[in-house]
Amino acid sequence: MPQSRHMSEAHHPPDANHPSEAWYRQHLTEADLALLGPGPVLARLASPEAEAAVFGEAWGQETIAFLSPFLAFAVAVHRTAAVLDESTSVLEWTGPRQRLPVFGVSSLRDLVADPLRRFLLVELLASYTHVASGVTWVHTERGWRKHRFNELDPVALAGLLEAVPPAERGGVFRRLGDLALFLTGVFPDRTALHGLDPISVGRLSRVSRMPDAAPDDQPDAVVLLERLGARWYQLAAQTVPRPHAGTVAAVAHVAEHFADARRVLNVVTDRYLFPLRQRWFGGG
C-alpha cells in the first residue's frame, strides 16, 4: 500500500460514524458511491485509488458526465489533505501567473485535518457550479426599488443585506464569505487583475462594519477579499449562539484562518481543477 495512504489515514482516520460521513453520502450519487466502493466514504475519498479513478488517465468528458462535480471536488480536497500530510513546501500563489515554493505547510495541514472543514471546502466548490442571480425588492425612504443580485458579484450580493430581515443576514454574510474564498482560492489571477473600484471597496467595508482603507493603504484585490472574507465569516458565525458546532464551527475557524483556507484552495485548483474550471464554474 502506498505510503501516502498510510500517512493520510494517520492524520485523518476513517470514521463511519462522523457526522460528515452522512453529509457526504447525501451529496454523492449512486454512481459516485459505486466508484468509491465499500467502506467509510472519508477514507475512500482520500485514497490514491479514488484519485486515479477520478483524475487519472481516463479523465475527460466521459468522466465528467458519469460522475458528479461534488465527487470530483471531494476527492481533490481529500487528496490535497493527504499530500499536505507529507509535504514540506507548496507552490504559493504570489500574483497573476506567479508561483513560488513556500515552506509554511503546517497551518494548511492543520486546517484540513478536520473533516468538517474539508466538507466546508467541498460544499463551497460544489455550490458554485450553479450560481444564483435575480431581482429582489428593497423598501427605501422613497418607496420600493428593484435590486439585482448575482452570487459572483460581492457588491450586488452585499446589497441583499438591506433587503432581508435581520434574522437572515447571517446567511448573506456566510455567502459573502464563501464568495471571497471562492474568488481568491479558485480564480486568484482573475481576481487580482480585475480588482474592485474604490467606491465598491468603500461600500463593502461599510456593510462589513470595517473602517474604510486610507488612500495610501489600498491592498490588492486578493488581500482585500481575504480581509473581507474573514470578517464576513466572523459575522456569519456571530449570528449563531455559542458553542458552535458542525459547519458553523468550521466557518468560525476559517474566519480566523482565512488566508490558510485560500492557500489550500489554491493548491487544490492548481493540482486538480485548473483544466476544467470554466466548465464547472462558467460564471467564475
Secondary structure, 3 states (H helix, E strand, C coil): CCHHHHHHHHHCCCCCCCHHHHHHHHHCCHHHHHHHCCCCHHHHHCCHHHHHHHHCCCCCHHHHHHCCHHHHHHHHHHHHHHHHHCCCCEEEEEECCEEEEECCCHHHHHHCCCHHHHHHHHHHHHHCCCCCEEEEEEEECCEEEEEEEECCCHHHHHHHHHCCCHHHHHHHHHHHHHHHHHHHHHCHHHHHHHCCCHHHHHHHHHHCCCCCCCCCCCCCHHHHHHHHHHHHHHHHHHCCCCCCCHHHHHHHHHHHCHHHHHHHHHHHHHHHHHHHHHHHCCCC
